[in-house]
Amino acid sequence: MAGMKLVDYRVYLVLDPDLCGGLAGMLRVTQAALAGGAGVVQLRAPQWKKRQWVEAGLALLPLCRAADVPLIINDHVDVALAVGADGVHVGQQDLPVALVRQLMGPDALVGLSVSDAAEMTALEGGAVDYLGVGPVFATTSKPDAAPALGLPALKHLMPGPGVPLVAIGGIAQHNAADLIACGIDGLAVISAICAAANPEAATRELVSLFGVNA
């Protein structure tokens, strides 16, 4: 049933091919993050051609399967279907989540980006498994992102519509604890892991902020 899947959203790794150094670097970072306790891996490469997406997805899938962690494809349902990924994350301007659910099937994970209360309440019933809320802080990873919410606005959105809420945007070790204190279910991180000198240690530190050792 959508919204009821048992997924560990606490540390949600969003891969950036530029920060990781291409496909080889993405595989290295993914292996390290999985060892550190990452519970979700998302492939996001907006500058890539579809063939590169498929190549990366097929390479990442065995790593995620071995760790029993879902692989999510950002935006592209066709890529997710082609590589056998576990789900898709879409934004407000992408395919409607009800259509994504129809295409991906009832067992897939479907995530949706939201940035305000109106977007959170305008959900199509049962189609979404989790929400990506943000950007909470300013970020350079997505130039067209909405203005940063900040902690007061994030607190106002809690506890949310009954599905896990994953914060995204400018999240790092120095501000992650504040987000967790707001009641957020997970942290979607890019540079905090992809650009870390030790991605495994960086992931483990973020997991530990939830009070659980990886």
PyMOL commands that set and color helices and strands:
alter all, ss='L'
color gray80, all
select helices_A, chain A and resi 17-20+22-36+50-67+77-83+97-104+117-121+151-157+173-181+191-194+199-208
alter helices_A, ss='H'
color red, helices_A
select strands_A, chain A and resi 11-15+40-43+71-74+87-90+109-114+130-133+165-168+186-189
alter strands_A, ss='S'
color yellow, strands_A
deselect
rebuild
show_as cartoon
